């Protein structure tokens, strides 16, 4: 009998994806609850309300986004972190937590600032330096 773990097929990819998401979702949910609590303390939200329900899909989105971003960052991490799964898990959780705490709007603002500062600016013909 063929073991799906050894074949490296779609089943093992789905299992790895599920384990990754389930591992990162609690971190993302905790970060979203911290953000929600901050808004409650500032008087912008009530704790038990419909806004709390919107934090669940935001946490799911943030866990997927943060996991993908952490996966992209693996080649740039020091060799010590790449060789140790525990440290890599901590770095991934940190990135997921930051993405979740910032939320979609915070990520949009961060990316727009990065593009504004680091993307080449094109000049139209007729403009002077």
C-alpha positions as CSV (number, residue, x, y, z in Angstrom):
1,X,0.0,0.0,0.0
2,X,1.3,3.5,-0.9
3,X,1.7,5.8,2.1
4,X,0.4,9.3,1.2
5,X,3.1,10.9,3.4
6,X,5.9,9.4,1.2
7,X,4.3,10.2,-2.1
8,X,4.4,13.9,-1.7
9,X,1.1,14.2,-3.5
10,X,-1.9,16.5,-3.1
11,X,-2.9,14.8,0.1
12,X,0.3,15.6,1.9
13,X,0.2,19.2,0.6
14,X,-3.3,19.6,1.9
15,X,-2.2,18.1,5.3
16,X,0.8,20.4,5.5
17,X,-1.4,23.4,4.7
18,X,-4.0,22.4,7.3
19,X,-1.5,21.9,10.0
20,X,0.2,25.2,9.1
21,X,-3.1,27.2,9.2
22,X,-4.3,25.4,12.4
23,X,-1.0,26.2,14.0
24,X,-1.0,29.9,13.1
25,X,-4.7,30.7,13.6
26,X,-4.5,30.8,17.4
27,X,-1.7,33.3,17.2
28,X,-3.6,35.4,14.7
29,X,-6.8,35.3,16.8
30,X,-4.9,36.3,19.9
31,X,-3.4,39.3,18.1
32,X,-6.8,40.3,16.7
33,X,-8.3,40.1,20.2
34,X,-5.6,42.4,21.5
35,X,-6.4,44.9,18.8
36,X,-10.1,44.6,19.6
37,X,-9.4,45.1,23.3
38,X,-7.4,48.2,22.5
39,X,-10.3,49.7,20.6
40,X,-12.7,48.8,23.4
41,X,-10.4,50.6,26.0
42,X,-10.3,53.6,23.7
43,X,-14.1,53.7,23.7
44,X,-14.5,53.0,19.9
45,X,-16.1,49.6,20.3
46,X,-18.2,47.6,22.7
47,X,-16.5,44.3,23.7
48,X,-19.5,42.0,22.9
49,X,-20.7,43.2,19.5
50,X,-20.8,42.4,15.8
51,X,-17.3,43.9,15.4
52,X,-16.0,41.0,17.4
53,X,-17.4,38.5,14.8
54,X,-15.4,40.3,12.0
55,X,-12.2,39.5,13.9
56,X,-12.5,35.8,13.1
57,X,-12.2,36.1,9.3
58,X,-9.6,38.8,9.7
59,X,-7.5,36.4,11.9
60,X,-7.9,33.6,9.3
61,X,-6.8,36.0,6.5
62,X,-3.9,37.2,8.6
63,X,-2.7,33.7,9.5
64,X,-2.6,32.8,5.8
65,X,-0.9,36.0,4.8
66,X,1.6,35.9,7.6
67,X,2.4,32.2,7.0
68,X,3.0,33.0,3.3
69,X,5.2,36.0,4.1
70,X,7.2,33.9,6.6
71,X,7.7,31.2,3.9
72,X,9.1,33.9,1.6
73,X,11.4,35.1,4.3
74,X,13.0,31.7,5.0
75,X,16.0,32.1,2.6
76,X,16.8,35.5,4.2
77,X,16.8,34.2,7.8
78,X,20.1,33.2,9.4
79,X,21.2,29.6,9.1
80,X,20.7,29.0,12.8
81,X,17.0,29.7,12.4
82,X,16.6,27.7,9.2
83,X,18.1,24.6,10.9
84,X,16.0,24.7,14.1
85,X,12.3,24.1,13.6
86,X,11.5,25.5,17.0
87,X,13.1,28.9,16.2
88,X,11.5,28.9,12.8
89,X,8.1,28.3,14.3
90,X,8.7,31.2,16.7
91,X,9.7,33.5,13.8
92,X,6.6,32.4,11.8
93,X,4.3,33.0,14.8
94,X,5.8,36.5,15.3
95,X,5.2,37.4,11.7
96,X,1.7,36.0,11.8
97,X,1.0,37.9,15.0
98,X,2.3,41.2,13.5
99,X,0.2,40.7,10.4
100,X,-2.9,39.9,12.5
101,X,-2.4,42.8,14.9
102,X,-2.0,45.3,12.0
103,X,-4.9,43.8,10.1
104,X,-5.8,44.5,6.5
105,X,-5.8,48.3,6.8
106,X,-2.5,48.4,8.6
107,X,-0.8,46.1,6.0
108,X,-2.2,48.4,3.3
109,X,-0.7,51.5,4.9
110,X,2.6,49.7,5.5
111,X,2.9,48.5,1.9
112,X,1.9,52.0,0.5
113,X,4.7,53.6,2.6
114,X,7.2,51.0,1.4
115,X,6.2,51.5,-2.2
116,X,6.3,55.3,-1.8
117,X,9.8,55.2,-0.3
118,X,11.5,52.5,-2.3
119,X,9.8,52.2,-5.7
120,X,11.4,54.2,-8.5
121,X,9.5,57.3,-9.4
122,X,8.8,57.9,-13.0
123,X,8.9,61.5,-14.4
124,X,6.6,62.7,-17.1
125,X,8.2,64.3,-20.1
126,X,8.4,68.1,-19.5
127,X,9.0,67.8,-15.8
128,X,12.2,69.2,-14.4
129,X,14.3,67.8,-11.6
